[in-house]
Amino acid sequence: MSATQLASIRYPWLNPQWQQWQQLLGRLGHAYLLSGPQGIGIEAFIKDVAQSVFCKNNQTGQACGQCSSCHLFLTQQHPDYYQLARLEDKKEISVDQVRNLINKLNETSHQGGYKITWIEGVEYLNQSAFNALLKSLEEPAENTLFLLTTHQIDRLPATIKSRCQQLNFTPPAIPDAVEWVHSQAPQADEALVKRALRLNWGAPIQALNWIETGLFDEDSQWRNDLKQIQTGRKTASQAVGEWLKFKQPERVFDYFYQWTVSAVRSVMYNPQEQQNVSDAQVQNWLRFQQAVLTAKQNWLANANKELVLESLCLEWLSIQQSEEPLETVFKSRIQKGKLA
């Protein structure tokens, strides 16, 4: 491709999936489900897949970048390409959105070839929308290709998964991720690159964005605020007020979670440290880890954001000052395998 570089070249960890896709082209199905974490390039991969199907000169399994179909696709004007995602102010993809899409897919192809639909975040379809989509997956219109992507495959009903061929994506190994991020941001030292990857769950593209947008400054402020809270120079309320001004304040949950991971690992892999830390402290770190996850769920469910963060901060402080079992206000909805 001369117009754009393949995602599997820009992001080499995608190459195994690209090779897998090449093998599928000769016997193209009607629906594919691509799943994996955010920040590893699945969205760019989808565009390569769609363009390769549309391309009129596809002799090698990838788009030529020069034909009329490639030009239409690259300029975002291809009339047979549809993208479905949550509307900006909505939590779900509605059944009306799916029905409107199906009506378009039932029309004749403008270019005389495939009609391709990318459903981005298929886990956000509500139940009625799932049912409407299921009918199209069971009886697709001729020359119709569904490309479904999800970062939360466990949220999908089995009926959807069973009607799609699946491509699964994983982040690269940490050494490979460190090498790639450093090649893109040579000004960042290795410690910063590793911190970026830890806070972004090993996703290189997200880690690079974290560095390039200066979010490491917020991370440094968060860590400094915790020290000041612990020494009494700042209250939890004061710190939270500043965290809520962050570009993405919900990242504070990731910072707290990674704190617990680092704390537990320091004991598990350092025999000398084990002598300085009691079992009660480790248990509290693990309890706090679960509290962080539940607190984030509360945040996403539109709980009082300031109260959620302040409560979490105070619980962190309590396990620094006492080995008594943490009594968290963030009770998980799942207890003993049942919904509470």
Salt bridges, closest charged atoms under 4 A:
GLU43 OE2 - HIS151 NE2 3.28
GLU138 OE2 - ARG163 NH2 2.96
GLU190 OE2 - LYS194 NZ 3.01
ASP219 OD1 - ARG195 NH2 2.78
ASP219 OD2 - ARG223 NH2 3.33
ASP225 OD1 - LYS234 NZ 2.71
GLU242 OE1 - LYS234 NZ 3.28
ASP254 OD1 - LYS296 NZ 3.49
